[in-house]
Amino acid sequence: MEKIYLDYNATTPLDSTVYEKILESLKIHWANPSSTYNSGEIANKAIENARKQIGDMINCESQEIIFTSGGTESNFMVINSIAEQFNKPTIITSNIEHPSIENPLKKLEKDGRINVIFAPVCKYGFVEPQTIKDLLTPEVKLVTIMLANNETGIIQPISEIAQVLEDYQKEHNLKDKILFHTDAAQAIGKIPVDVKKLRVDYLTIVGHKFYGPRIGAIFFNKNYPLKPIFLGGGQERNYRSGTENTAMIVGLGQAALIVKENVFGFYNHLLEVRDYFEKLLLESDFKININGKNDFSERIPNTCNFSFIGKESTGLNILFQCPQVETGLGAACHVQTREISSVSQVLLNSHIPEEIARNAMRVSMGRSTTKSEVKKVADLFFEAVKQLELLLEEDSEPESVPFPKEEKEEKEEKERKKEKKKKKEKRRSKKGIKANKE
Ligand SMILES: Cc1ncc(COP(=O)(O)O)c(C=O)c1O
């Protein structure tokens, strides 16, 4: 059975040129980049070249890039830096952030080291700059808002929020700048990302979301604090100790180069395929809600979060019926801890009604996704929903009205019913459908 992968927000494969660069680097850059002899210097040069490629992708200086193990570390590094730099600072974030933002903030607050404010998103799924403005106090030292949400794809108004922060600082004559971080994990490679246009002080970069390796980086404005999490050999100018993962860094640089050169082409292709898929959904005979699509929100071009309306048409039931489609219900990282019947808090916080959010599933397209693939997927989903509706009809068939019978006849009738029920359960479990627990 040929699989169709539509979960590119969870992760992407390596671009073939990235793969080649990594292999080559493993062969020729194996020396320790801190070593002062020639092989070490060659490895070090390769790292500096990658740093420049990443800086070029987001329009910053090489020296403003530090390599990390991934998005989780980059996000933690920013939050931890502010907690260490200031005395019990207040940090504002949104109520739709990735767990790698939400969880460290909650932990640091529990430990009494920071105060956290979770700004609600508006009914269209983004944080309104006015909401941030209303929450600002002189104690706020950091605002961290993601650039694009991983579940709905909704792009947040980052540069407008930056303006609000600057105005507040001026109006209140604050000596400390209100620092601004954005987690750009889901935006890079899909839309142009420029730290100067966004006007952020920190930005999180995650390689495996844009056909690069599973490492990351952080952009930081060198005028503002960045505190190391690990203490050790002082690599990365003391910001991030640990012998550099040279080959992966080289691969990340190559992935960044490809994005810089092709992002507009990627954007157009993703948009065309995603919009075609949504057209198929909306023009079908089924009742479908596209979660997060509205006239007031911008979305990254590859993401479609949607729900079939109907008691049995949950994302989970549909995906059980379509094993050839590789996609998920929402965030991949939640799945291991997710209760089968749980509803995405991000969707609920984005004002998607619970009965719709409960059925949600997410498809996210990649650079090689074609219209014919998404057409196939849409047809598979439609067929699955038809089957689920049939089952629902069978379930709700009225029981026959009892009428007086001889004792023997009654017993036989009971046996027949029992047998029918057993058969129905067997059919359901063969199709892998969980009984609705409501
Ligand atoms: C928005 C966002 N931020 C951060 C991360 C964390 O990245 P990683 O799991 O690679 O550390 C992800 C990954 O799914 C993400 O989608």
The ligand as a MOL file (V3000), in Angstrom:
LIG
                    3D

  0  0  0     0  0            999 V3000
M  V30 BEGIN CTAB
M  V30 COUNTS 16 16 0 0 0
M  V30 BEGIN ATOM
M  V30 1 C 6.0900 25.7010 17.1250 0
M  V30 2 C 7.1320 24.7320 17.5960 0
M  V30 3 N 8.0520 25.1290 18.4660 0
M  V30 4 C 8.9970 24.3000 18.9250 0
M  V30 5 C 9.0550 22.9920 18.5120 0
M  V30 6 C 10.0720 22.0810 19.1450 0
M  V30 7 O 10.9850 21.5610 18.2760 0
M  V30 8 P 11.8210 20.2670 18.6760 0
M  V30 9 O 10.8360 19.2230 19.0990 0
M  V30 10 O 12.5440 19.9130 17.4470 0
M  V30 11 O 12.7350 20.6380 19.7900 0
M  V30 12 C 8.1080 22.5150 17.5830 0
M  V30 13 C 8.1080 21.1150 17.1400 0
M  V30 14 O 7.1200 20.5270 16.8520 0
M  V30 15 C 7.1250 23.4180 17.1210 0
M  V30 16 O 6.1720 23.0340 16.2520 0
M  V30 END ATOM
M  V30 BEGIN BOND
M  V30 1 1 1 2
M  V30 2 1 2 3
M  V30 3 2 2 15
M  V30 4 2 3 4
M  V30 5 1 4 5
M  V30 6 1 5 6
M  V30 7 2 5 12
M  V30 8 1 6 7
M  V30 9 1 7 8
M  V30 10 2 8 9
M  V30 11 1 8 10
M  V30 12 1 8 11
M  V30 13 1 12 13
M  V30 14 1 12 15
M  V30 15 2 13 14
M  V30 16 1 15 16
M  V30 END BOND
M  V30 END CTAB
M  END
